């Protein structure tokens, strides 16, 4: 996963250098102010919280522990004319969603349903009662393709002013795992990480809404498909996903 993040960052830096060279050439040629607005590529870091909608009461999750982090590289393309205020922003990136279930519970494979399934269990039923649980999370990692349609209120300069966007994203689950940190009866620190599918849907898709400045904005995502495969998730859940938070656009 670190290699993927490194590749995205390196790719973004190359694009930044190319954009800077192009800008210098434009300055030397003294392009008029009335020309095409300078629309840079965007490297976005989205921070927020991850919640389950339409879930059963016995699948309660801790708000602060259930977080989401996305890093997306998007390239805005002007539509309806250079000064229309509208851009189509398409890109690629990685998304990580974490679920922190309450009452020291986490996901385990359900042998009755096969390898791609899960059941919600007390951690102490599996690891023993003489432990002190420090942290337990379930992580789902995706390769995402975001697509946003953005309206820029400052039509003369898309890098300034307020902007709003509606769109969506399509994602593919490439890895999921549980992680439990605890202390045993001898006060030794332990960590158990188990990578499995846990019944997660391989693909996800949904709608997104964003609003703010080019450098800082609020965002939300509403999943249109179920988080888990039908009949293979914990407690037969049909839960969908809701994410929201804030983001920074580094260039």
Protein Blocks (a to p, Z undefined) as FASTA:
>chain_A
ZZmmmmmmmmmmmmmmmmmmmmmmmmmnopafklccdddddddddddddddehiafklcc
cfklmccddddddddddehijklopacdddddddddddddehhiacdddfknojbbcddd
dfklmnopkbccfbdcdddddddddddddddfblmbmkgcjdddddddddddfbdcdddd
dddfkopacddddddfkopafbdcdddddeddfkbccdddddfbdfbdghiaghhiabdc
ddddddddfZZ
